[in-house]
Amino acid sequence: MSSKIEQIIEEIEEYIDGCKPQTLSKTNIIVNKEEIEELLRELRMKTPEEIKRYQKVLANRDAILADAQAKADAIIKEANIHTSELINEHEIMQQAYIQANEIMAAAEAEAQRKLDAATIEANNFRMQAMHYTDDMLGNLQNLIHKTMESHMAKYESMMGSLRSFSDILANNRNELAPALNEEELSDLEE
């Protein structure tokens, strides 16, 4: 299942593929400015939704860490209660102390293991979200770059055509100038 941003990018790509090519050009296309701007606006609107989705994933990390901490606290509390009961019995006081330390160490080790696992999972989610966002932004950057290049090529082509027309007009006027000068001279002689 693709994200909304990916769907919009696919729509933009399909739109560009469906655009009419510019006359005498294999790479330049004619783009309806309003349509492409609408697709880009929609993309901008959907990007925050995707970011919120990844923030929920990161928030889930906090819930996992809180659950691990709660379980660790319960184990430690149980260990403390058990330790207190053992200490109350004088005959087995030494044994109770050893057992309590073992339980505490096991509880702390288990809590640390769960915290480590939750931290690794949360970091993986975070990295995936960052990679995904970077990929989406890279795709958007490429699309904007291609659009800019296309418009620049069209502008340069148009300017070249206008320069060519201007040169033709200047040549035509230069060709007419001698004829006009001869006609003016013959009018003066009469």
PyMOL commands that place a pseudoatom at each C-alpha (Angstrom):
pseudoatom trace, name=CA, resn=MET, resi=1, chain=A, elem=C, hetatm=0, pos=[0.000, 0.000, 0.000]
pseudoatom trace, name=CA, resn=SER, resi=2, chain=A, elem=C, hetatm=0, pos=[1.493, 3.314, -1.053]
pseudoatom trace, name=CA, resn=SER, resi=3, chain=A, elem=C, hetatm=0, pos=[1.186, 6.541, 0.926]
pseudoatom trace, name=CA, resn=LYS, resi=4, chain=A, elem=C, hetatm=0, pos=[-0.877, 9.527, -0.129]
pseudoatom trace, name=CA, resn=ILE, resi=5, chain=A, elem=C, hetatm=0, pos=[2.293, 11.421, -1.022]
pseudoatom trace, name=CA, resn=GLU, resi=6, chain=A, elem=C, hetatm=0, pos=[3.465, 8.585, -3.264]
pseudoatom trace, name=CA, resn=GLN, resi=7, chain=A, elem=C, hetatm=0, pos=[0.037, 8.550, -4.959]
pseudoatom trace, name=CA, resn=ILE, resi=8, chain=A, elem=C, hetatm=0, pos=[0.227, 12.288, -5.636]
pseudoatom trace, name=CA, resn=ILE, resi=9, chain=A, elem=C, hetatm=0, pos=[3.761, 11.968, -7.004]
pseudoatom trace, name=CA, resn=GLU, resi=10, chain=A, elem=C, hetatm=0, pos=[2.512, 9.173, -9.290]
pseudoatom trace, name=CA, resn=GLU, resi=11, chain=A, elem=C, hetatm=0, pos=[-0.307, 11.484, -10.436]
pseudoatom trace, name=CA, resn=ILE, resi=12, chain=A, elem=C, hetatm=0, pos=[2.235, 14.208, -11.205]
pseudoatom trace, name=CA, resn=GLU, resi=13, chain=A, elem=C, hetatm=0, pos=[4.373, 11.740, -13.143]
pseudoatom trace, name=CA, resn=GLU, resi=14, chain=A, elem=C, hetatm=0, pos=[1.318, 10.475, -15.062]
pseudoatom trace, name=CA, resn=TYR, resi=15, chain=A, elem=C, hetatm=0, pos=[0.281, 14.057, -15.785]
pseudoatom trace, name=CA, resn=ILE, resi=16, chain=A, elem=C, hetatm=0, pos=[3.770, 14.884, -17.110]
pseudoatom trace, name=CA, resn=ASP, resi=17, chain=A, elem=C, hetatm=0, pos=[3.762, 11.673, -19.206]
pseudoatom trace, name=CA, resn=GLY, resi=18, chain=A, elem=C, hetatm=0, pos=[0.382, 12.723, -20.646]
pseudoatom trace, name=CA, resn=CYS, resi=19, chain=A, elem=C, hetatm=0, pos=[1.479, 16.272, -21.526]
pseudoatom trace, name=CA, resn=LYS, resi=20, chain=A, elem=C, hetatm=0, pos=[1.733, 17.286, -25.153]
pseudoatom trace, name=CA, resn=PRO, resi=21, chain=A, elem=C, hetatm=0, pos=[5.328, 17.564, -26.429]
pseudoatom trace, name=CA, resn=GLN, resi=22, chain=A, elem=C, hetatm=0, pos=[6.536, 20.968, -27.550]
pseudoatom trace, name=CA, resn=THR, resi=23, chain=A, elem=C, hetatm=0, pos=[6.814, 21.404, -31.289]
pseudoatom trace, name=CA, resn=LEU, resi=24, chain=A, elem=C, hetatm=0, pos=[10.141, 20.182, -32.671]
pseudoatom trace, name=CA, resn=SER, resi=25, chain=A, elem=C, hetatm=0, pos=[11.314, 18.931, -29.260]
pseudoatom trace, name=CA, resn=LYS, resi=26, chain=A, elem=C, hetatm=0, pos=[11.790, 15.423, -27.935]
pseudoatom trace, name=CA, resn=THR, resi=27, chain=A, elem=C, hetatm=0, pos=[12.330, 16.438, -24.303]
pseudoatom trace, name=CA, resn=ASN, resi=28, chain=A, elem=C, hetatm=0, pos=[10.238, 19.575, -23.739]
pseudoatom trace, name=CA, resn=ILE, resi=29, chain=A, elem=C, hetatm=0, pos=[6.531, 19.373, -22.978]
pseudoatom trace, name=CA, resn=ILE, resi=30, chain=A, elem=C, hetatm=0, pos=[3.715, 21.859, -22.650]
pseudoatom trace, name=CA, resn=VAL, resi=31, chain=A, elem=C, hetatm=0, pos=[2.461, 21.949, -19.047]
pseudoatom trace, name=CA, resn=ASN, resi=32, chain=A, elem=C, hetatm=0, pos=[-0.784, 23.448, -17.817]
pseudoatom trace, name=CA, resn=LYS, resi=33, chain=A, elem=C, hetatm=0, pos=[0.494, 25.658, -15.022]
pseudoatom trace, name=CA, resn=GLU, resi=34, chain=A, elem=C, hetatm=0, pos=[-2.748, 25.516, -13.011]
pseudoatom trace, name=CA, resn=GLU, resi=35, chain=A, elem=C, hetatm=0, pos=[-2.919, 21.720, -13.081]
pseudoatom trace, name=CA, resn=ILE, resi=36, chain=A, elem=C, hetatm=0, pos=[0.696, 21.212, -11.997]
pseudoatom trace, name=CA, resn=GLU, resi=37, chain=A, elem=C, hetatm=0, pos=[0.333, 23.860, -9.270]
pseudoatom trace, name=CA, resn=GLU, resi=38, chain=A, elem=C, hetatm=0, pos=[-2.823, 22.111, -8.007]
pseudoatom trace, name=CA, resn=LEU, resi=39, chain=A, elem=C, hetatm=0, pos=[-0.980, 18.775, -7.808]
pseudoatom trace, name=CA, resn=LEU, resi=40, chain=A, elem=C, hetatm=0, pos=[1.910, 20.438, -5.964]
pseudoatom trace, name=CA, resn=ARG, resi=41, chain=A, elem=C, hetatm=0, pos=[-0.529, 22.133, -3.531]
pseudoatom trace, name=CA, resn=GLU, resi=42, chain=A, elem=C, hetatm=0, pos=[-2.141, 18.766, -2.835]
pseudoatom trace, name=CA, resn=LEU, resi=43, chain=A, elem=C, hetatm=0, pos=[1.304, 17.270, -2.235]
pseudoatom trace, name=CA, resn=ARG, resi=44, chain=A, elem=C, hetatm=0, pos=[2.156, 20.056, 0.226]
pseudoatom trace, name=CA, resn=MET, resi=45, chain=A, elem=C, hetatm=0, pos=[-1.132, 19.451, 2.062]
pseudoatom trace, name=CA, resn=LYS, resi=46, chain=A, elem=C, hetatm=0, pos=[-0.564, 15.679, 2.353]
pseudoatom trace, name=CA, resn=THR, resi=47, chain=A, elem=C, hetatm=0, pos=[3.043, 15.902, 3.574]
pseudoatom trace, name=CA, resn=PRO, resi=48, chain=A, elem=C, hetatm=0, pos=[2.049, 16.962, 7.144]
pseudoatom trace, name=CA, resn=GLU, resi=49, chain=A, elem=C, hetatm=0, pos=[-0.337, 13.962, 7.335]
pseudoatom trace, name=CA, resn=GLU, resi=50, chain=A, elem=C, hetatm=0, pos=[2.512, 11.585, 6.546]
pseudoatom trace, name=CA, resn=ILE, resi=51, chain=A, elem=C, hetatm=0, pos=[4.704, 13.276, 9.133]
pseudoatom trace, name=CA, resn=LYS, resi=52, chain=A, elem=C, hetatm=0, pos=[1.906, 12.916, 11.746]
pseudoatom trace, name=CA, resn=ARG, resi=53, chain=A, elem=C, hetatm=0, pos=[1.703, 9.225, 10.921]
pseudoatom trace, name=CA, resn=TYR, resi=54, chain=A, elem=C, hetatm=0, pos=[5.398, 8.803, 11.618]
pseudoatom trace, name=CA, resn=GLN, resi=55, chain=A, elem=C, hetatm=0, pos=[5.087, 10.847, 14.796]
pseudoatom trace, name=CA, resn=LYS, resi=56, chain=A, elem=C, hetatm=0, pos=[2.499, 8.298, 15.965]
pseudoatom trace, name=CA, resn=VAL, resi=57, chain=A, elem=C, hetatm=0, pos=[5.019, 5.552, 15.263]
pseudoatom trace, name=CA, resn=LEU, resi=58, chain=A, elem=C, hetatm=0, pos=[7.558, 7.430, 17.369]
pseudoatom trace, name=CA, resn=ALA, resi=59, chain=A, elem=C, hetatm=0, pos=[4.938, 7.950, 20.092]
pseudoatom trace, name=CA, resn=ASN, resi=60, chain=A, elem=C, hetatm=0, pos=[4.432, 4.181, 20.080]
pseudoatom trace, name=CA, resn=ARG, resi=61, chain=A, elem=C, hetatm=0, pos=[8.102, 3.883, 21.023]
pseudoatom trace, name=CA, resn=ASP, resi=62, chain=A, elem=C, hetatm=0, pos=[7.374, 5.890, 24.168]
pseudoatom trace, name=CA, resn=ALA, resi=63, chain=A, elem=C, hetatm=0, pos=[4.486, 3.549, 25.021]
pseudoatom trace, name=CA, resn=ILE, resi=64, chain=A, elem=C, hetatm=0, pos=[6.787, 0.522, 24.618]
pseudoatom trace, name=CA, resn=LEU, resi=65, chain=A, elem=C, hetatm=0, pos=[9.399, 2.160, 26.835]
pseudoatom trace, name=CA, resn=ALA, resi=66, chain=A, elem=C, hetatm=0, pos=[6.737, 3.053, 29.427]
pseudoatom trace, name=CA, resn=ASP, resi=67, chain=A, elem=C, hetatm=0, pos=[5.413, -0.518, 29.385]
pseudoatom trace, name=CA, resn=ALA, resi=68, chain=A, elem=C, hetatm=0, pos=[8.921, -1.914, 29.848]
pseudoatom trace, name=CA, resn=GLN, resi=69, chain=A, elem=C, hetatm=0, pos=[9.547, 0.539, 32.697]
pseudoatom trace, name=CA, resn=ALA, resi=70, chain=A, elem=C, hetatm=0, pos=[6.225, -0.397, 34.359]
pseudoatom trace, name=CA, resn=LYS, resi=71, chain=A, elem=C, hetatm=0, pos=[7.061, -4.093, 34.135]
pseudoatom trace, name=CA, resn=ALA, resi=72, chain=A, elem=C, hetatm=0, pos=[10.522, -3.439, 35.498]
pseudoatom trace, name=CA, resn=ASP, resi=73, chain=A, elem=C, hetatm=0, pos=[9.060, -1.390, 38.360]
pseudoatom trace, name=CA, resn=ALA, resi=74, chain=A, elem=C, hetatm=0, pos=[6.588, -4.199, 39.138]
pseudoatom trace, name=CA, resn=ILE, resi=75, chain=A, elem=C, hetatm=0, pos=[9.384, -6.755, 39.166]
pseudoatom trace, name=CA, resn=ILE, resi=76, chain=A, elem=C, hetatm=0, pos=[11.502, -4.498, 41.395]
pseudoatom trace, name=CA, resn=LYS, resi=77, chain=A, elem=C, hetatm=0, pos=[8.538, -3.863, 43.710]
pseudoatom trace, name=CA, resn=GLU, resi=78, chain=A, elem=C, hetatm=0, pos=[7.889, -7.594, 43.915]
pseudoatom trace, name=CA, resn=ALA, resi=79, chain=A, elem=C, hetatm=0, pos=[11.571, -8.138, 44.609]
pseudoatom trace, name=CA, resn=ASN, resi=80, chain=A, elem=C, hetatm=0, pos=[11.502, -5.505, 47.359]
pseudoatom trace, name=CA, resn=ILE, resi=81, chain=A, elem=C, hetatm=0, pos=[8.448, -7.130, 48.973]
pseudoatom trace, name=CA, resn=HIS, resi=82, chain=A, elem=C, hetatm=0, pos=[10.051, -10.533, 48.751]
pseudoatom trace, name=CA, resn=THR, resi=83, chain=A, elem=C, hetatm=0, pos=[13.269, -9.139, 50.208]
pseudoatom trace, name=CA, resn=SER, resi=84, chain=A, elem=C, hetatm=0, pos=[11.407, -7.559, 53.113]
pseudoatom trace, name=CA, resn=GLU, resi=85, chain=A, elem=C, hetatm=0, pos=[9.673, -10.848, 53.938]
pseudoatom trace, name=CA, resn=LEU, resi=86, chain=A, elem=C, hetatm=0, pos=[12.966, -12.726, 53.853]
pseudoatom trace, name=CA, resn=ILE, resi=87, chain=A, elem=C, hetatm=0, pos=[14.707, -10.168, 56.043]
pseudoatom trace, name=CA, resn=ASN, resi=88, chain=A, elem=C, hetatm=0, pos=[11.976, -10.523, 58.673]
pseudoatom trace, name=CA, resn=GLU, resi=89, chain=A, elem=C, hetatm=0, pos=[12.963, -14.125, 59.134]
pseudoatom trace, name=CA, resn=HIS, resi=90, chain=A, elem=C, hetatm=0, pos=[16.201, -13.973, 61.077]
pseudoatom trace, name=CA, resn=GLU, resi=91, chain=A, elem=C, hetatm=0, pos=[17.348, -17.530, 60.385]
pseudoatom trace, name=CA, resn=ILE, resi=92, chain=A, elem=C, hetatm=0, pos=[17.366, -17.102, 56.622]
pseudoatom trace, name=CA, resn=MET, resi=93, chain=A, elem=C, hetatm=0, pos=[18.441, -13.506, 56.549]
pseudoatom trace, name=CA, resn=GLN, resi=94, chain=A, elem=C, hetatm=0, pos=[21.682, -14.164, 54.700]
pseudoatom trace, name=CA, resn=GLN, resi=95, chain=A, elem=C, hetatm=0, pos=[19.932, -16.311, 52.100]
pseudoatom trace, name=CA, resn=ALA, resi=96, chain=A, elem=C, hetatm=0, pos=[17.223, -13.682, 51.657]
pseudoatom trace, name=CA, resn=TYR, resi=97, chain=A, elem=C, hetatm=0, pos=[19.816, -11.006, 51.016]
pseudoatom trace, name=CA, resn=ILE, resi=98, chain=A, elem=C, hetatm=0, pos=[21.460, -13.098, 48.294]
pseudoatom trace, name=CA, resn=GLN, resi=99, chain=A, elem=C, hetatm=0, pos=[18.107, -13.956, 46.697]
pseudoatom trace, name=CA, resn=ALA, resi=100, chain=A, elem=C, hetatm=0, pos=[16.976, -10.357, 46.840]
pseudoatom trace, name=CA, resn=ASN, resi=101, chain=A, elem=C, hetatm=0, pos=[20.135, -9.224, 45.087]
pseudoatom trace, name=CA, resn=GLU, resi=102, chain=A, elem=C, hetatm=0, pos=[19.675, -11.899, 42.433]
pseudoatom trace, name=CA, resn=ILE, resi=103, chain=A, elem=C, hetatm=0, pos=[16.058, -10.887, 41.873]
pseudoatom trace, name=CA, resn=MET, resi=104, chain=A, elem=C, hetatm=0, pos=[17.043, -7.216, 41.733]
pseudoatom trace, name=CA, resn=ALA, resi=105, chain=A, elem=C, hetatm=0, pos=[19.828, -7.977, 39.272]
pseudoatom trace, name=CA, resn=ALA, resi=106, chain=A, elem=C, hetatm=0, pos=[17.503, -10.141, 37.159]
pseudoatom trace, name=CA, resn=ALA, resi=107, chain=A, elem=C, hetatm=0, pos=[14.802, -7.464, 37.270]
pseudoatom trace, name=CA, resn=GLU, resi=108, chain=A, elem=C, hetatm=0, pos=[17.238, -4.747, 36.318]
pseudoatom trace, name=CA, resn=ALA, resi=109, chain=A, elem=C, hetatm=0, pos=[18.729, -6.920, 33.570]
pseudoatom trace, name=CA, resn=GLU, resi=110, chain=A, elem=C, hetatm=0, pos=[15.247, -7.713, 32.221]
pseudoatom trace, name=CA, resn=ALA, resi=111, chain=A, elem=C, hetatm=0, pos=[14.215, -4.075, 32.422]
pseudoatom trace, name=CA, resn=GLN, resi=112, chain=A, elem=C, hetatm=0, pos=[17.409, -3.023, 30.659]
pseudoatom trace, name=CA, resn=ARG, resi=113, chain=A, elem=C, hetatm=0, pos=[16.911, -5.687, 27.990]
pseudoatom trace, name=CA, resn=LYS, resi=114, chain=A, elem=C, hetatm=0, pos=[13.350, -4.471, 27.348]
pseudoatom trace, name=CA, resn=LEU, resi=115, chain=A, elem=C, hetatm=0, pos=[14.446, -0.845, 27.340]
pseudoatom trace, name=CA, resn=ASP, resi=116, chain=A, elem=C, hetatm=0, pos=[17.274, -1.668, 24.909]
pseudoatom trace, name=CA, resn=ALA, resi=117, chain=A, elem=C, hetatm=0, pos=[14.930, -3.607, 22.619]
pseudoatom trace, name=CA, resn=ALA, resi=118, chain=A, elem=C, hetatm=0, pos=[12.328, -0.829, 22.707]
pseudoatom trace, name=CA, resn=THR, resi=119, chain=A, elem=C, hetatm=0, pos=[14.992, 1.804, 22.013]
pseudoatom trace, name=CA, resn=ILE, resi=120, chain=A, elem=C, hetatm=0, pos=[16.336, -0.174, 19.051]
pseudoatom trace, name=CA, resn=GLU, resi=121, chain=A, elem=C, hetatm=0, pos=[12.822, -0.641, 17.653]
pseudoatom trace, name=CA, resn=ALA, resi=122, chain=A, elem=C, hetatm=0, pos=[12.003, 3.039, 18.132]
pseudoatom trace, name=CA, resn=ASN, resi=123, chain=A, elem=C, hetatm=0, pos=[15.273, 4.071, 16.457]
pseudoatom trace, name=CA, resn=ASN, resi=124, chain=A, elem=C, hetatm=0, pos=[14.499, 1.742, 13.541]
pseudoatom trace, name=CA, resn=PHE, resi=125, chain=A, elem=C, hetatm=0, pos=[11.042, 3.332, 13.148]
pseudoatom trace, name=CA, resn=ARG, resi=126, chain=A, elem=C, hetatm=0, pos=[12.615, 6.771, 13.332]
pseudoatom trace, name=CA, resn=MET, resi=127, chain=A, elem=C, hetatm=0, pos=[15.238, 5.939, 10.710]
pseudoatom trace, name=CA, resn=GLN, resi=128, chain=A, elem=C, hetatm=0, pos=[12.607, 4.425, 8.423]
pseudoatom trace, name=CA, resn=ALA, resi=129, chain=A, elem=C, hetatm=0, pos=[10.475, 7.542, 8.796]
pseudoatom trace, name=CA, resn=MET, resi=130, chain=A, elem=C, hetatm=0, pos=[13.466, 9.764, 8.066]
pseudoatom trace, name=CA, resn=HIS, resi=131, chain=A, elem=C, hetatm=0, pos=[14.484, 7.701, 5.013]
pseudoatom trace, name=CA, resn=TYR, resi=132, chain=A, elem=C, hetatm=0, pos=[10.925, 7.719, 3.714]
pseudoatom trace, name=CA, resn=THR, resi=133, chain=A, elem=C, hetatm=0, pos=[10.582, 11.478, 4.213]
pseudoatom trace, name=CA, resn=ASP, resi=134, chain=A, elem=C, hetatm=0, pos=[13.977, 12.051, 2.583]
pseudoatom trace, name=CA, resn=ASP, resi=135, chain=A, elem=C, hetatm=0, pos=[12.955, 9.907, -0.411]
pseudoatom trace, name=CA, resn=MET, resi=136, chain=A, elem=C, hetatm=0, pos=[9.689, 11.852, -0.789]
pseudoatom trace, name=CA, resn=LEU, resi=137, chain=A, elem=C, hetatm=0, pos=[11.471, 15.211, -0.527]
pseudoatom trace, name=CA, resn=GLY, resi=138, chain=A, elem=C, hetatm=0, pos=[14.117, 14.018, -3.017]
pseudoatom trace, name=CA, resn=ASN, resi=139, chain=A, elem=C, hetatm=0, pos=[11.400, 13.016, -5.483]
pseudoatom trace, name=CA, resn=LEU, resi=140, chain=A, elem=C, hetatm=0, pos=[9.721, 16.385, -5.077]
pseudoatom trace, name=CA, resn=GLN, resi=141, chain=A, elem=C, hetatm=0, pos=[13.055, 18.182, -5.496]
pseudoatom trace, name=CA, resn=ASN, resi=142, chain=A, elem=C, hetatm=0, pos=[13.746, 16.234, -8.711]
pseudoatom trace, name=CA, resn=LEU, resi=143, chain=A, elem=C, hetatm=0, pos=[10.276, 17.038, -10.045]
pseudoatom trace, name=CA, resn=ILE, resi=144, chain=A, elem=C, hetatm=0, pos=[10.729, 20.742, -9.341]
pseudoatom trace, name=CA, resn=HIS, resi=145, chain=A, elem=C, hetatm=0, pos=[14.214, 20.684, -10.891]
pseudoatom trace, name=CA, resn=LYS, resi=146, chain=A, elem=C, hetatm=0, pos=[12.904, 18.990, -14.057]
pseudoatom trace, name=CA, resn=THR, resi=147, chain=A, elem=C, hetatm=0, pos=[10.039, 21.472, -14.260]
pseudoatom trace, name=CA, resn=MET, resi=148, chain=A, elem=C, hetatm=0, pos=[12.473, 24.382, -13.908]
pseudoatom trace, name=CA, resn=GLU, resi=149, chain=A, elem=C, hetatm=0, pos=[14.734, 22.945, -16.611]
pseudoatom trace, name=CA, resn=SER, resi=150, chain=A, elem=C, hetatm=0, pos=[11.769, 22.459, -18.928]
pseudoatom trace, name=CA, resn=HIS, resi=151, chain=A, elem=C, hetatm=0, pos=[10.588, 26.034, -18.446]
pseudoatom trace, name=CA, resn=MET, resi=152, chain=A, elem=C, hetatm=0, pos=[14.126, 27.400, -18.885]
pseudoatom trace, name=CA, resn=ALA, resi=153, chain=A, elem=C, hetatm=0, pos=[14.540, 25.475, -22.145]
pseudoatom trace, name=CA, resn=LYS, resi=154, chain=A, elem=C, hetatm=0, pos=[11.206, 26.827, -23.407]
pseudoatom trace, name=CA, resn=TYR, resi=155, chain=A, elem=C, hetatm=0, pos=[12.217, 30.350, -22.481]
pseudoatom trace, name=CA, resn=GLU, resi=156, chain=A, elem=C, hetatm=0, pos=[15.591, 30.037, -24.216]
pseudoatom trace, name=CA, resn=SER, resi=157, chain=A, elem=C, hetatm=0, pos=[13.922, 28.572, -27.308]
pseudoatom trace, name=CA, resn=MET, resi=158, chain=A, elem=C, hetatm=0, pos=[11.427, 31.437, -27.424]
pseudoatom trace, name=CA, resn=MET, resi=159, chain=A, elem=C, hetatm=0, pos=[14.199, 34.026, -27.024]
pseudoatom trace, name=CA, resn=GLY, resi=160, chain=A, elem=C, hetatm=0, pos=[16.185, 32.380, -29.834]
pseudoatom trace, name=CA, resn=SER, resi=161, chain=A, elem=C, hetatm=0, pos=[13.154, 32.527, -32.100]
pseudoatom trace, name=CA, resn=LEU, resi=162, chain=A, elem=C, hetatm=0, pos=[12.573, 36.191, -31.277]
pseudoatom trace, name=CA, resn=ARG, resi=163, chain=A, elem=C, hetatm=0, pos=[16.247, 37.030, -31.964]
pseudoatom trace, name=CA, resn=SER, resi=164, chain=A, elem=C, hetatm=0, pos=[15.991, 35.228, -35.295]
pseudoatom trace, name=CA, resn=PHE, resi=165, chain=A, elem=C, hetatm=0, pos=[12.842, 37.183, -36.245]
pseudoatom trace, name=CA, resn=SER, resi=166, chain=A, elem=C, hetatm=0, pos=[14.498, 40.419, -35.163]
pseudoatom trace, name=CA, resn=ASP, resi=167, chain=A, elem=C, hetatm=0, pos=[17.549, 39.640, -37.354]
pseudoatom trace, name=CA, resn=ILE, resi=168, chain=A, elem=C, hetatm=0, pos=[15.288, 38.885, -40.336]
pseudoatom trace, name=CA, resn=LEU, resi=169, chain=A, elem=C, hetatm=0, pos=[13.429, 42.168, -39.855]
pseudoatom trace, name=CA, resn=ALA, resi=170, chain=A, elem=C, hetatm=0, pos=[16.702, 44.112, -39.613]
pseudoatom trace, name=CA, resn=ASN, resi=171, chain=A, elem=C, hetatm=0, pos=[17.987, 42.477, -42.814]
pseudoatom trace, name=CA, resn=ASN, resi=172, chain=A, elem=C, hetatm=0, pos=[14.730, 43.263, -44.628]
pseudoatom trace, name=CA, resn=ARG, resi=173, chain=A, elem=C, hetatm=0, pos=[14.922, 46.897, -43.578]
pseudoatom trace, name=CA, resn=ASN, resi=174, chain=A, elem=C, hetatm=0, pos=[18.559, 47.100, -44.701]
pseudoatom trace, name=CA, resn=GLU, resi=175, chain=A, elem=C, hetatm=0, pos=[17.591, 45.681, -48.076]
pseudoatom trace, name=CA, resn=LEU, resi=176, chain=A, elem=C, hetatm=0, pos=[14.810, 48.279, -48.394]
pseudoatom trace, name=CA, resn=ALA, resi=177, chain=A, elem=C, hetatm=0, pos=[17.027, 51.201, -47.369]
pseudoatom trace, name=CA, resn=PRO, resi=178, chain=A, elem=C, hetatm=0, pos=[19.040, 51.478, -50.641]
pseudoatom trace, name=CA, resn=ALA, resi=179, chain=A, elem=C, hetatm=0, pos=[15.853, 51.267, -52.707]
pseudoatom trace, name=CA, resn=LEU, resi=180, chain=A, elem=C, hetatm=0, pos=[14.219, 53.978, -50.619]
pseudoatom trace, name=CA, resn=ASN, resi=181, chain=A, elem=C, hetatm=0, pos=[17.312, 56.196, -50.918]
pseudoatom trace, name=CA, resn=GLU, resi=182, chain=A, elem=C, hetatm=0, pos=[17.349, 55.850, -54.768]
pseudoatom trace, name=CA, resn=GLU, resi=183, chain=A, elem=C, hetatm=0, pos=[13.655, 56.744, -54.945]
pseudoatom trace, name=CA, resn=GLU, resi=184, chain=A, elem=C, hetatm=0, pos=[14.170, 59.834, -52.779]
pseudoatom trace, name=CA, resn=LEU, resi=185, chain=A, elem=C, hetatm=0, pos=[17.110, 60.962, -55.005]
pseudoatom trace, name=CA, resn=SER, resi=186, chain=A, elem=C, hetatm=0, pos=[15.044, 60.573, -58.199]
pseudoatom trace, name=CA, resn=ASP, resi=187, chain=A, elem=C, hetatm=0, pos=[12.219, 62.638, -56.617]
pseudoatom trace, name=CA, resn=LEU, resi=188, chain=A, elem=C, hetatm=0, pos=[14.714, 65.420, -55.852]
pseudoatom trace, name=CA, resn=GLU, resi=189, chain=A, elem=C, hetatm=0, pos=[16.096, 65.490, -59.416]
pseudoatom trace, name=CA, resn=GLU, resi=190, chain=A, elem=C, hetatm=0, pos=[12.687, 66.010, -60.944]
for i in range(1, 190): cmd.bond("trace and resi %d" % i, "trace and resi %d" % (i + 1))
show_as sticks, trace
zoom trace
